[in-house]
């Protein structure tokens, strides 16, 4: 049943959601001749329909309920919410295999570069402060990135 003669009826084996998207012109088949750009105002069709009238009548005759009251603002405490969010973040973070492999490869290469930059240095043969600070900085960076 349709509210306009320009809208085709729902076929027997057709998905209702796909049908509605096609009829309003937002479906996957939009633009290939299957979507209808017929100017039908579906909101107005619904508001005039017997279904809308019966729903509005049921709503207007429904008894007023009691106002809901909860003992607390949230169902879970603030710390519980934070812990669940952190757990979710860690879970999704460590499941990203490509990111972790890339990150580990960059860490290993950076550590090797810093380590190789000081591999030929001998601490016993260091006589000035600049070389010692460079050596300490490279060792710190190699350890820090590893």
N, C-alpha and C positions, 0 to 999 in steps of 0.2 A: 504494500500500500504506500502511495506516495502523495505528497501534498501538492504536487504540480504535474501536469501532463508532460512537461518537458524533461522530467526526471525519470529515467528508466527504473522499473521495479528491481528489487533484489533478486538475483538468480538463485536457484535452488541450492547449489553447492558453493556459492560465493561467500567469502569471509565478510561479515557485516562491517568490521572495522575498515577493511580495504575498500569496501563499497562506499562507505561514508566519505573516506578521503578522496576517492575518485569523483564522487558526486560534487563535492565542494571545490574540487580542482586542486587539492593538495596531495594527491596520491603519487605513487611512483610512476604511474602512467600519464602524468600531467604533460600536456603538450603534444601527445601523439594521437589526438583525435578522440580519446576515450574520456577525457575530463570534460565536464560540462561548464561552460561559461555562459549560463543562460540567464543570469540576473535574478535567480530565485532567492528571496530573503528567507533563509531557513529559520531564523529567530522568529520572524512574524508568523511563519507557518506553524511553528511549535506553539506560540502563544495562542493561536486560534484553535489548536487541536483539542479534541475531547480529553486527551491524556493530560495536557497541561491544566485544563479546567478541573479535572478530578483530583490532581495532585494539589493544586492550590486550595481546593475545598477541604481536602484532608488535612492540610497544614493549618488552615484557619480554624478548623473545629477541634484540633488536637488540644488536650488539656495542658496547662502550663506546668512545667516540671519544677522541681526544687533547684535552687542555685547550687552548683557543685562547690564543695569546699574540700581542700586538701590540707593535711597537717603540715606538709613541707612544700616549698616552692618547686623543688626538683625531686625526682624519684630516687636518685643516687646522690651521695655526698659529692662535694667539690673534688676531694682527693680521689674518689673512685672514678669520677669522670676524667680527671687528668690522667690517672693510671691507665684507663682503657684507651684513651686517645694516644698516649705514648706507646702502648703495646701495639695498637693498630699501625702506627707510623713505623715502628721498628720492624714489624712483620712485613709490611709492603716494601720497606727499604731493603731488607736483606733478601727478598724474593726477586729483586731486579738483578738477574744474573749478569747481563751484559754490562751494566754499570759497575758492578763489583769487580768483574774481570778487568775492565779498563782501569778502574781505580787502583787495583793491586799491581797491574803492569806499570802504571805511571809511578807508583811508590817504589817499586823495585828498581826501575831505571834511574830515578832520581837519586836513590840511595847509592846505587853503584857509581853514578857520576860524581857525587860528593866524596865517596870513599876512594875512588880512583884518583881524584885530584890531590889527595894527600898520601897516596900509597908510597910514593918515592921519598917522602920527607922523613927525616930522622930527627927525633926530638933532641937527642944528645948533641946534634950538630947545629942546633938553632941558637943564634947569638943575638938576634935583635927581637924587640917586642912585636913588631909588625908581623913577622913571620909566625911567631907564636900565636898571636891573635887570629891570624888567618887559619892556622892549623886547628885551633880550638873551635873557630866558627864552622869549619868544614866538618869536623867530627860531630859537633852539636847538630848541624843540619842533617848529616847522614843518619844520626840516631833519631832525630825528630821526625824525619820523613819515613822511617822504617817502623 
